[in-house]
Amino acid sequence: MAADDDIALVKRQELELVLPAFDEAVAFALGCAIRDRALAEGLSLVVDIRSWDRQLFFAATANTSADNAEWVRRKINTVRRFARASYRMVLERGEVPFSPQSGADPADYVIAGGGFPLRVVNAGIIGCLTISGLPGRDDHGVAVDALCDHLGLDRAAYALPAQEGAK
């Protein structure tokens, strides 16, 4: 039942981590906070924050590559098409590529953690915060932590539990 509990928690994250407003300043504040954390903790990651019509923040730390940006692109497509966190897709389906019949070409969509829908009060999902570079569950956790910090919420109340066998 751990997977069911994780799915329920991710759904709660999606519904409750809602921004009161979103603009270039919010994207910059979120992105800088994530980059600062990555530098302080020695995390190799790429962060992309966008509304659906344009990219508002992008940063990459040491030891990332163009592959990370490509993973970000595919995670964003998945969040936009399915209107949910890409890690919820992992929990619900497993990390199996989309079938050709789905119309979600694996060249453009991926089931991997790290894409999180940005919701705004009275507007719904307007964009995506995406992390790439860590294991998918950790990518997802960085996004959730950043939103909690920005909203003044307790990270622990929204954090997924550590997986057994994880370091």
Disulfide bonds with the S-S distance in Angstrom:
none
